[in-house]
Amino acid sequence: MLTLFGSPVSTCTRRVATVLVEKKVPFEFVVIDMAKAQHKSSAFLAHQPFGQVPYIDDDGLILYESRAICRYIVEKYPTHGPQLVPTDVTGRALFEQAASIEYSNFDPFCSKAVAEMVFKPMRGMASDKAVFDTLVETLSAKLDAYEVILGKQKYLAGNEVTLADLFHLPYGSMLARAGSDLMTTKGPNVTRWFNELCQRNSWVTVKDGVKSITSY
Ligand SMILES: N[C@@H](CCC(=O)N[C@@H](CS)C(=O)NCC(=O)O)C(=O)O
Protein backbone atom coordinates (compact mmCIF):
# COMPACT_ATOMS: atom_id res chain seq x y z
CA MET A 1 0.00 0.00 0.00
CA LEU A 2 1.15 3.53 -0.75
CA THR A 3 2.55 5.35 2.29
CA LEU A 4 2.24 9.11 2.68
CA PHE A 5 4.73 10.74 5.04
CA GLY A 6 3.67 14.19 6.17
CA SER A 7 2.16 16.41 8.79
CA PRO A 8 -1.64 16.10 9.25
CA VAL A 9 -2.49 19.76 8.63
CA SER A 10 0.41 20.79 6.43
CA THR A 11 -0.83 22.39 3.24
CA CYS A 12 1.25 20.27 0.87
CA THR A 13 0.39 17.04 2.71
CA ARG A 14 -3.31 17.85 2.40
CA ARG A 15 -2.83 18.62 -1.32
CA VAL A 16 -1.61 15.05 -1.89
CA ALA A 17 -4.19 13.47 0.45
CA THR A 18 -7.00 15.28 -1.41
CA VAL A 19 -5.95 13.65 -4.66
CA LEU A 20 -5.54 10.22 -3.04
CA VAL A 21 -9.15 10.49 -1.84
CA GLU A 22 -10.37 11.80 -5.23
CA LYS A 23 -8.78 8.76 -6.89
CA LYS A 24 -9.91 6.40 -4.10
CA VAL A 25 -6.35 5.17 -3.51
CA PRO A 26 -5.91 3.55 -0.09
CA PHE A 27 -2.92 4.88 1.85
CA GLU A 28 -1.12 4.55 5.13
CA PHE A 29 -0.33 7.90 6.71
CA VAL A 30 2.88 8.28 8.71
CA VAL A 31 3.00 11.43 10.82
CA ILE A 32 6.21 13.43 10.66
CA ASP A 33 6.44 15.51 13.81
CA MET A 34 7.56 18.88 12.50
CA ALA A 35 7.49 20.39 16.00
CA LYS A 36 10.29 17.96 16.85
CA ALA A 37 12.05 18.77 13.54
CA GLN A 38 11.66 15.19 12.39
CA HIS A 39 11.61 16.52 8.82
CA LYS A 40 15.19 17.69 9.30
CA SER A 41 16.45 14.35 10.65
CA SER A 42 19.02 12.43 8.61
CA ALA A 43 16.53 9.56 8.16
CA PHE A 44 13.97 11.96 6.64
CA LEU A 45 16.55 13.85 4.56
CA ALA A 46 17.64 10.54 3.03
CA HIS A 47 14.20 10.48 1.34
CA GLN A 48 13.45 14.19 0.99
CA PRO A 49 16.73 16.12 0.73
CA PHE A 50 15.00 19.51 1.14
CA GLY A 51 13.66 18.56 4.56
CA GLN A 52 10.04 19.27 3.62
CA VAL A 53 6.83 17.27 3.82
CA PRO A 54 5.29 15.37 2.16
CA TYR A 55 6.83 12.46 0.35
CA ILE A 56 5.40 9.08 -0.63
CA ASP A 57 6.76 5.56 -0.73
CA ASP A 58 4.82 3.60 -3.33
CA ASP A 59 6.19 0.08 -3.46
CA GLY A 60 9.74 1.42 -3.17
CA LEU A 61 9.26 4.49 -5.34
CA ILE A 62 10.15 7.50 -3.21
CA LEU A 63 8.61 10.69 -4.57
CA TYR A 64 8.41 14.21 -3.19
CA GLU A 65 7.00 17.57 -4.40
CA SER A 66 3.26 17.56 -3.79
CA ARG A 67 2.20 18.52 -7.31
CA ALA A 68 4.48 15.88 -8.87
CA ILE A 69 3.04 13.26 -6.50
CA CYS A 70 -0.51 14.25 -7.50
CA ARG A 71 0.32 13.91 -11.21
CA TYR A 72 1.86 10.49 -10.52
CA ILE A 73 -1.26 9.29 -8.66
CA VAL A 74 -3.49 10.45 -11.51
CA GLU A 75 -1.37 8.68 -14.14
CA LYS A 76 -1.12 5.50 -12.10
CA TYR A 77 -4.86 5.22 -11.46
CA PRO A 78 -6.50 6.42 -14.69
CA THR A 79 -9.73 4.50 -14.10
CA HIS A 80 -10.32 5.51 -10.46
CA GLY A 81 -12.64 8.49 -9.85
CA PRO A 82 -12.52 11.64 -12.00
CA GLN A 83 -9.79 11.89 -14.65
CA LEU A 84 -8.23 15.11 -13.20
CA VAL A 85 -5.66 15.42 -16.02
CA PRO A 86 -6.93 15.28 -19.62
CA THR A 87 -5.16 12.83 -21.90
CA ASP A 88 -5.91 14.41 -25.28
CA VAL A 89 -3.35 16.90 -26.63
CA THR A 90 -5.57 19.99 -26.45
CA GLY A 91 -7.01 19.14 -23.06
CA ARG A 92 -3.53 18.43 -21.74
CA ALA A 93 -2.24 21.77 -23.05
CA LEU A 94 -5.10 23.63 -21.37
CA PHE A 95 -4.47 21.68 -18.17
CA GLU A 96 -0.76 22.62 -18.18
CA GLN A 97 -1.73 26.24 -18.75
CA ALA A 98 -4.07 26.10 -15.73
CA ALA A 99 -1.46 24.32 -13.59
CA SER A 100 1.06 27.04 -14.45
CA ILE A 101 -1.49 29.70 -13.50
CA GLU A 102 -1.79 28.19 -10.02
CA TYR A 103 1.96 27.81 -9.62
CA SER A 104 2.98 31.24 -10.88
CA ASN A 105 -0.01 33.54 -10.31
CA PHE A 106 -1.61 32.14 -7.18
CA ASP A 107 0.70 30.11 -4.95
CA PRO A 108 3.60 32.57 -4.57
CA PHE A 109 1.29 35.29 -3.23
CA CYS A 110 -1.28 33.21 -1.36
CA SER A 111 1.27 30.98 0.39
CA LYS A 112 3.39 33.95 1.47
CA ALA A 113 0.30 35.82 2.72
CA VAL A 114 -0.70 32.78 4.80
CA ALA A 115 2.86 32.35 6.04
CA GLU A 116 3.02 36.01 7.09
CA MET A 117 -0.12 35.98 9.24
CA VAL A 118 -0.52 32.32 10.28
CA PHE A 119 2.81 30.47 10.19
CA LYS A 120 5.04 33.27 11.49
CA PRO A 121 3.04 33.74 14.73
CA MET A 122 2.92 29.95 15.15
CA ARG A 123 6.73 30.06 15.23
CA GLY A 124 6.79 32.98 17.66
CA MET A 125 7.67 35.51 14.95
CA ALA A 126 5.94 38.87 14.43
CA SER A 127 3.71 39.28 11.35
CA ASP A 128 4.21 42.25 9.09
CA LYS A 129 0.73 43.50 8.13
CA ALA A 130 2.14 45.75 5.37
CA VAL A 131 3.80 42.74 3.71
CA PHE A 132 0.51 40.82 3.98
CA ASP A 133 -1.48 43.71 2.49
CA THR A 134 0.88 43.98 -0.49
CA LEU A 135 0.64 40.25 -1.15
CA VAL A 136 -3.16 40.33 -0.95
CA GLU A 137 -3.27 43.32 -3.28
CA THR A 138 -1.19 41.46 -5.86
CA LEU A 139 -3.27 38.31 -5.43
CA SER A 140 -6.45 40.33 -5.86
CA ALA A 141 -5.20 41.62 -9.23
CA LYS A 142 -4.36 38.03 -10.27
CA LEU A 143 -7.83 36.90 -9.26
CA ASP A 144 -9.32 39.54 -11.58
CA ALA A 145 -8.02 37.34 -14.40
CA TYR A 146 -9.46 34.24 -12.71
CA GLU A 147 -12.82 36.01 -12.61
CA VAL A 148 -12.68 36.46 -16.41
CA ILE A 149 -11.57 32.86 -17.08
CA LEU A 150 -14.15 31.38 -14.71
CA GLY A 151 -16.86 33.53 -16.28
CA LYS A 152 -16.41 31.51 -19.48
CA GLN A 153 -15.94 28.00 -18.08
CA LYS A 154 -16.59 26.06 -14.88
CA TYR A 155 -12.98 25.32 -14.01
CA LEU A 156 -9.54 26.72 -14.77
CA ALA A 157 -8.75 24.27 -17.57
CA GLY A 158 -12.26 23.96 -19.03
CA ASN A 159 -15.54 22.48 -17.90
CA GLU A 160 -14.09 19.52 -16.00
CA VAL A 161 -12.32 19.72 -12.68
CA THR A 162 -8.58 19.05 -12.87
CA LEU A 163 -5.61 18.91 -10.55
CA ALA A 164 -5.00 22.56 -11.37
CA ASP A 165 -8.19 23.51 -9.50
CA LEU A 166 -7.56 21.17 -6.57
CA PHE A 167 -4.02 22.53 -6.12
CA HIS A 168 -5.57 25.82 -4.90
CA LEU A 169 -7.39 24.25 -1.96
CA PRO A 170 -4.83 24.11 0.86
CA TYR A 171 -3.57 27.70 0.69
CA GLY A 172 -6.77 29.19 -0.72
CA SER A 173 -8.76 27.89 2.23
CA MET A 174 -6.22 29.26 4.72
CA LEU A 175 -6.41 32.78 3.33
CA ALA A 176 -9.52 33.60 5.39
CA ARG A 177 -7.68 32.52 8.54
CA ALA A 178 -4.85 34.84 7.53
CA GLY A 179 -7.35 37.72 7.41
CA SER A 180 -8.48 38.05 3.80
CA ASP A 181 -11.86 37.03 2.41
CA LEU A 182 -10.69 37.41 -1.23
CA MET A 183 -11.62 33.86 -2.19
CA THR A 184 -15.27 34.55 -1.47
CA THR A 185 -15.55 38.27 -2.26
CA LYS A 186 -13.45 38.73 -5.42
CA GLY A 187 -16.38 38.12 -7.73
CA PRO A 188 -19.22 35.68 -8.37
CA ASN A 189 -17.18 33.34 -10.58
CA VAL A 190 -14.21 32.93 -8.24
CA THR A 191 -16.62 32.52 -5.32
CA ARG A 192 -18.70 29.87 -7.10
CA TRP A 193 -15.58 28.00 -8.22
CA PHE A 194 -13.79 28.07 -4.88
CA ASN A 195 -16.85 27.25 -2.76
CA GLU A 196 -17.61 24.29 -4.99
CA LEU A 197 -14.04 23.00 -4.66
CA CYS A 198 -14.21 23.36 -0.87
CA GLN A 199 -17.35 21.22 -0.81
CA ARG A 200 -15.77 18.27 -2.62
CA ASN A 201 -15.81 15.13 -0.52
CA SER A 202 -12.03 14.75 -0.91
CA TRP A 203 -11.33 18.14 0.66
CA VAL A 204 -13.96 17.71 3.36
CA THR A 205 -12.28 14.39 4.24
CA VAL A 206 -8.78 15.81 4.68
CA LYS A 207 -9.15 19.50 5.46
CA ASP A 208 -9.06 19.15 9.26
CA GLY A 209 -6.24 16.62 9.28
CA VAL A 210 -4.97 13.71 7.24
CA LYS A 211 -5.44 10.15 8.52
CA SER A 212 -4.76 6.74 6.98
CA ILE A 213 -7.50 5.43 4.69
CA THR A 214 -6.92 1.77 4.10
CA SER A 215 -10.15 1.05 2.20
CA TYR A 216 -12.99 2.93 0.50
N1 LIG B 1 7.25 22.38 -3.10
C1 LIG B 1 7.08 21.49 -2.00
C2 LIG B 1 6.94 22.34 -0.75
C3 LIG B 1 6.85 21.49 0.49
C4 LIG B 1 6.71 22.38 1.72
O1 LIG B 1 6.95 23.59 1.66
N2 LIG B 1 6.32 21.77 2.82
C5 LIG B 1 6.21 22.50 4.05
C6 LIG B 1 4.97 22.10 4.79
S1 LIG B 1 3.53 22.51 3.84
C7 LIG B 1 7.42 22.17 4.90
O2 LIG B 1 7.82 21.03 4.98
N3 LIG B 1 7.99 23.19 5.52
C8 LIG B 1 9.13 23.03 6.38
C9 LIG B 1 10.38 23.57 5.79
O3 LIG B 1 10.39 24.04 4.63
O4 LIG B 1 11.39 23.52 6.49
C10 LIG B 1 5.85 20.59 -2.19
O5 LIG B 1 4.93 21.03 -2.90
O6 LIG B 1 5.82 19.46 -1.72
The ligand as a Gaussian input file, in Angstrom:
#p B3LYP/6-31G(d) Opt

LIG

0 1
 N        7.249000      22.381000      -3.101000
 C        7.083000      21.491000      -1.995000
 C        6.935000      22.341000      -0.754000
 C        6.845000      21.495000       0.494000
 C        6.714000      22.382000       1.716000
 O        6.951000      23.594000       1.662000
 N        6.323000      21.767000       2.815000
 C        6.213000      22.496000       4.048000
 C        4.972000      22.096000       4.788000
 S        3.529000      22.509000       3.840000
 C        7.418000      22.167000       4.901000
 O        7.823000      21.032000       4.983000
 N        7.985000      23.189000       5.523000
 C        9.127000      23.032000       6.376000
 C       10.382000      23.567000       5.792000
 O       10.391000      24.044000       4.630000
 O       11.385000      23.522000       6.486000
 C        5.849000      20.591000      -2.195000
 O        4.932000      21.034000      -2.902000
 O        5.820000      19.458000      -1.715000

